Structure formats: structure tokens, C-alpha cells
Amino acid sequence: MSRNVPLHGVVAYPITPFGPDGGVDLPKLRSLVDRLLAGGVHGIAPLGSAGVLPYLSDEEREAVAEAVVSQVAGRVPTLVGVSALTTERTVHHARVADAVSIPIMAYNNPATGGLDMTPEFLARLLEIPNVTMVKESTGDVNRLHRLVQAAGEDVAFFNGSNPLALDAFVAGATGWCTAAANLIPRQTIEVYDAIRRSDLPAALRSFRRQLPLLQFLVRGGLPRTVAAGLEILGFDPGPLRLPLRPVSEAERGELKEILAGLSPAEVS
């Protein structure tokens, strides 16, 4: 089956910066997008978990999406996050999806969504003509193999579990959806490039260097860890939106040490 799959490689998930008044800081968001593009990422995905989608109003979500799409300006594909907590809103989104022709990525993240979509169910979703991609964040590499078995060898699946990045690429992932690119864009791309040229030893070396950071981000939670990392690297992300709280001083010290080992010239 031929599918329209515009994304590949490292798909970066920017955080949503806020200003002192508590509102979304769109100029700062645009600067963060430019920072990611300068790092060489292959796609930009606003309004993910890192972008605090659940904490934004509908108006803020639209403003973020419009700002990112206009700032990217077609330089790479943009993947806009959409989710709903109620059945009514979900049905509305399904009707919109049925009415448009743009490619859609289905996303399975039971840890945050509270519902586990099986590989067999995801394969059924891929029968919808414009549902062409799947993002899998269970952190179980066997699920990726099962998805290929259920949906076919040409299925375009993307890994959303940072510590599983290398295993997912080896399993055939089309890309890696990650907020780590906010902090180490070139290192995340190194893994993908090494896999593309079939240099598994180089991919393994690069992945193992960044693994402590990837583990820290998962353990500490998004977007607070990414915001702390950006501040350490000299980019002011602004305050977090409650109920999110900043990392502790001990966590910040650990993160600074990790980043110093990966990007020593940038750590302030």
C-alpha cells in the first residue's frame, strides 16, 4: 500500500514558552522553532506533551499552531498535536479528520492517554486513507514488531520513547519523536544518520552518550526538564504553567552536569 508519509528522521517537540503574565510567549516560541531548525531537525511538532497541550485553551492551541506553521514556513514538515478528553470532542476530531486530506499520525501513549491502542487496532486505523503514520510510546520494542506484523512491512511508525530510540530505529522506525532535540538536536540526528548509513556501532556510541539525558528527561517529566535544560544552555524559556513546578536545585545540578558532558561549549 502506498502511503503519504511526509515525516522522517528526528521530529522535534518544542515546549510552549510562557511570559511573566502567564500567557503564551509567541515570539519566544518562534525563536525556539528557529533554534530547532538551525540544529537540523527533520520536522517540528508543536502541542505535544512537551508543549503542555492539555494546559492550553483552544485559543492558545490555535495561536501556537499558527505561529509554528508560519515560522517553519515549509522548511520542514509540521506535525500539530491534537487530543481530546471527552467522547464528544473526540468524535468532533474524527469528523474533521474524515473531512480533510492531509496525512494524520495516530498516537498511542497509554501512560498519559489512559488507553492502550493495540497494534491490531492501530493497523485498522491505518486503513483510513489519510491516517498514514503511527507514533508508539509504550516503550516496548515488541509492540513495534507486532505493529509491522499487523500493518505490513511498509508501515511508517515513529518512536516516542526516548530510551528506546536506538532499538526502535533498528526495528525499522521511520523517525524519532523527541523533546530531547530542544537540548541536543545534532546528537539526536547523529543516531538517525548512522542508522541510515548502516553504521550501527556509530549509532550505538552516539546513543549511549545521550542516554543519561534521555533517561533524565523521562524520569523528571516534560516539559519541566526541557525548560531547565534550555535555561542552562542560555535560552530563557520563561515560567512554567501551574501545576507544573520547576526542577529542584539537585535536579538542575544533575542536568547541568549531563549537558556539560554533551555540549560543554553551550553550558552556562
Phi and psi in degrees as a GROMACS rama.xvg file:
@    title "Ramachandran Plot"
@    xaxis  label "Phi"
@    yaxis  label "Psi"
@TYPE xy
-88.5352  124.583  SER-2
-120.154  146.755  ARG-3
-83.8989  102.998  ASN-4
-121.509  93.4881  VAL-5
-79.4259  -13.457  PRO-6
-103.243  153.154  LEU-7
-165.539  167.759  HIS-8
71.605  -142.861  GLY-9
-91.1192  114.366  VAL-10
-101.907  112.511  VAL-11
-90.1453  135.902  ALA-12
-108.075  100.1  TYR-13
-72.5631  150.242  PRO-14
-74.6227  165.222  ILE-15
-99.8774  108.89  THR-16
-74.8283  148.58  PRO-17
-121.226  153.09  PHE-18
-95.1917  177.658  GLY-19
-59.2925  -26.016  PRO-20
-84.0053  -0.5161  ASP-21
90.1069  -7.83633  GLY-22
-84.8182  164.022  GLY-23
-65.0919  131.347  VAL-24
-94.5936  90.2789  ASP-25
-66.2599  -40.386  LEU-26
-58.8279  -40.3274  PRO-27
-68.242  -36.1958  LYS-28
-61.8488  -42.0438  LEU-29
-62.3496  -39.6404  ARG-30
-64.4344  -38.4055  SER-31
-67.0181  -38.866  LEU-32
-61.499  -45.09  VAL-33
-62.1448  -37.2526  ASP-34
-62.1083  -42.6748  ARG-35
-66.9338  -42.4857  LEU-36
-64.4542  -38.5186  LEU-37
-64.1287  -28.0497  ALA-38
-75.9072  -10.724  GLY-39
95.3918  13.9489  GLY-40
-63.9191  157.904  VAL-41
-95.175  -9.17713  HIS-42
-165.213  157.101  GLY-43
-123.323  132.387  ILE-44
-128.926  88.7741  ALA-45
-73.1675  161.629  PRO-46
67.3814  38.977  LEU-47
-95.9519  -163.942  GLY-48
-60.8978  -39.2646  SER-49
-64.0877  -28.9754  ALA-50
-89.9966  14.0976  GLY-51
46.4324  46.0734  VAL-52
-49.7453  -45.115  LEU-53
-65.3929  -19.4614  PRO-54
-94.4129  3.72375  TYR-55
-105.69  145.275  LEU-56
-73.7689  166.221  SER-57
-58.5801  -39.7368  ASP-58
-65.4595  -40.2274  GLU-59
-67.3431  -38.9825  GLU-60
-60.8659  -45.0117  ARG-61
-63.6162  -40.5521  GLU-62
-64.5955  -41.9034  ALA-63
-63.5904  -47.841  VAL-64
-60.2901  -46.0893  ALA-65
-64.4145  -40.0168  GLU-66
-64.6321  -43.2022  ALA-67
-69.4261  -45.9409  VAL-68
-59.4537  -43.6187  VAL-69
-69.0647  -35.6141  SER-70
-71.8261  -40.8763  GLN-71
-63.3286  -40.8482  VAL-72
53.8798  39.7395  ALA-73
78.4393  2.95982  GLY-74
-66.2749  -34.3202  ARG-75
-142.04  165.947  VAL-76
-66.3804  149.597  PRO-77
-115.874  129.74  THR-78
-113.743  111.02  LEU-79
-95.0382  126.706  VAL-80
-74.6355  137.667  GLY-81
-137.635  132.488  VAL-82
-153.409  164.26  SER-83
-148.145  147.109  ALA-84
-95.114  -21.5363  LEU-85
-108.898  156.331  THR-86
-61.8464  -40.8331  THR-87
-58.8278  -47.0162  GLU-88
-68.1471  -35.8834  ARG-89
-64.6773  -43.1993  THR-90
-61.7214  -39.1263  VAL-91
-59.8846  -46.581  HIS-92
-61.7055  -38.9635  HIS-93
-62.9607  -38.8925  ALA-94
-67.8776  -37.7875  ARG-95
-63.6188  -44.9069  VAL-96
-59.0539  -36.6649  ALA-97
-72.1759  -21.1249  ASP-98
-94.7407  -10.2461  ALA-99
-112.258  165.952  VAL-100
-112.657  -2.42337  SER-101
-68.9829  151.505  ILE-102
-64.3255  143.445  PRO-103
-123.025  139.31  ILE-104
-106.914  120.984  MET-105
-79.4857  145.237  ALA-106
-128.135  122.468  TYR-107
-110.31  111.203  ASN-108
-141.832  80.2053  ASN-109
-62.6014  -24.8383  PRO-110
-64.1799  -35.5116  ALA-111
-105.734  -28.1841  THR-112
-86.6783  -20.39  GLY-113
77.2989  7.30581  GLY-114
-141.602  129.732  LEU-115
-101.289  114.022  ASP-116
-87.6312  117.331  MET-117
-68.433  159.099  THR-118
-56.6278  -35.1679  PRO-119
-66.9939  -39.1686  GLU-120
-67.5539  -42.4318  PHE-121
-62.0656  -36.6789  LEU-122
-62.6918  -36.3054  ALA-123
-67.2084  -39.85  ARG-124
-60.3796  -36.1426  LEU-125
-69.2234  -8.5754  LEU-126
-76.5148  -18.2469  GLU-127
-70.2392  126.972  ILE-128
-51.0839  -42.9346  PRO-129
-97.7492  5.83123  ASN-130
-88.2768  101.608  VAL-131
-117  -6.79659  THR-132
-141.402  157.341  MET-133
-133.38  133.899  VAL-134
-107.268  124.911  LYS-135
-115.463  122.516  GLU-136
-125.885  25.699  SER-137
-72.6418  -22.5438  THR-138
80.0656  15.8741  GLY-139
-116.726  109.417  ASP-140
-64.2662  -26.4648  VAL-141
-63.4268  -30.6107  ASN-142
-64.1253  -33.1478  ARG-143
-67.421  -42.6072  LEU-144
-65.0659  -39.5837  HIS-145
-65.2551  -35.2  ARG-146
-63.6298  -41.806  LEU-147
-63.3616  -41.5537  VAL-148
-61.6847  -39.1932  GLN-149
-80.2967  -36.591  ALA-150
-105.515  -12.3644  ALA-151
106.887  158.901  GLY-152
-63.8736  -21.5907  GLU-153
-92.1276  8.40565  ASP-154
-65.1462  134.799  VAL-155
-94.6538  100.88  ALA-156
-115.501  147.252  PHE-157
-123.12  137.091  PHE-158
-88.9366  133.422  ASN-159
-114.262  8.366  GLY-160
-105.305  106.879  SER-161
-53.0849  -48.713  ASN-162
-66.6035  -10.9253  PRO-163
-99.6048  7.12964  LEU-164
-55.2135  -50.0359  ALA-165
-65.6622  -47.0562  LEU-166
-58.8518  -38.6538  ASP-167
-66.0397  -42.4841  ALA-168
-63.3137  -40.5542  PHE-169
-63.8473  -33.1283  VAL-170
-76.9424  -5.33246  ALA-171
107.964  14.6155  GLY-172
-59.4531  141.046  ALA-173
-75.9782  -29.0978  THR-174
-163.963  176.611  GLY-175
-126.285  115.545  TRP-176
-91.4234  114.791  CYS-177
-151.073  141.862  THR-178
-86.0847  -10.5867  ALA-179
-61.1032  -24.9737  ALA-180
-64.246  -19.4168  ALA-181
-60.6263  -29.2363  ASN-182
-107.608  -38.2642  LEU-183
-135.646  62.5506  ILE-184
-58.5349  -44.6937  PRO-185
-68.6825  -33.2778  ARG-186
-69.2196  -37.7082  GLN-187
-65.8003  -37.9839  THR-188
-67.7823  -31.8393  ILE-189
-54.4702  -43.0324  GLU-190
-62.8848  -47.9283  VAL-191
-61.5003  -45.8622  TYR-192
-62.4681  -39.7352  ASP-193
-64.5555  -40.389  ALA-194
-63.87  -41.5747  ILE-195
-61.0471  -33.4892  ARG-196
-96.912  14.4798  ARG-197
60.9231  33.4428  SER-198
-104.747  78.0455  ASP-199
-63.6633  -39.9372  LEU-200
-57.9996  -40.806  PRO-201
-67.3439  -39.8606  ALA-202
-62.4125  -41.1289  ALA-203
-66.2485  -42.1752  LEU-204
-61.87  -46.0837  ARG-205
-65.4474  -43.6476  SER-206
-63.2159  -42.6127  PHE-207
-66.6248  -30.2237  ARG-208
-65.9747  -38.0876  ARG-209
-91.8243  -8.17563  GLN-210
-56.4725  -41.9185  LEU-211
-57.3358  -37.4157  PRO-212
-68.5297  -44.3882  LEU-213
-60.6485  -40.6868  LEU-214
-66.8313  -38.5034  GLN-215
-63.4091  -43.4919  PHE-216
-61.4607  -41.236  LEU-217
-68.1183  -43.9444  VAL-218
-67.367  -40.8293  ARG-219
-86.1124  -19.1168  GLY-220
90.1054  146.712  GLY-221
-96.6207  148.983  LEU-222
-96.1145  6.66945  PRO-223
-60.3945  -37.3872  ARG-224
-70.5777  -38.9777  THR-225
-66.7604  -41.7074  VAL-226
-60.5789  -42.6909  ALA-227
-63.6298  -41.3355  ALA-228
-64.8763  -41.1672  GLY-229
-61.3496  -41.1132  LEU-230
-62.6565  -41.9108  GLU-231
-62.0252  -34.6035  ILE-232
-85.5927  3.35936  LEU-233
97.1955  7.73618  GLY-234
-109.697  116.531  PHE-235
-77.1268  111.709  ASP-236
-85.5698  -6.4003  PRO-237
80.7237  -178.799  GLY-238
-74.8851  159.673  PRO-239
-83.0863  157.376  LEU-240
-91.9179  127.878  ARG-241
-58.8202  142.759  LEU-242
-90.4898  8.8285  PRO-243
-65.9137  142.052  LEU-244
-122.167  149.897  ARG-245
-62.6149  159.447  PRO-246
-65.7693  156.998  VAL-247
-73.5441  167.647  SER-248
-62.5445  -37.1436  GLU-249
-64.9682  -42.7316  ALA-250
-65.1502  -40.8367  GLU-251
-63.2361  -39.9519  ARG-252
-63.8712  -40.9104  GLY-253
-64.0381  -43.5089  GLU-254
-65.3297  -40.7392  LEU-255
-61.9049  -39.52  LYS-256
-65.5133  -40.463  GLU-257
-63.8463  -47.089  ILE-258
-66.479  -33.4103  LEU-259
-61.6936  -31.7198  ALA-260
-76.9007  -20.5714  GLY-261
-102.122  -38.3489  LEU-262
-137.53  65.1478  SER-263
-58.2625  -32.8288  PRO-264
-71.907  -20.6071  ALA-265
-97.5641  -16.1497  GLU-266
-74.4121  125.873  VAL-267
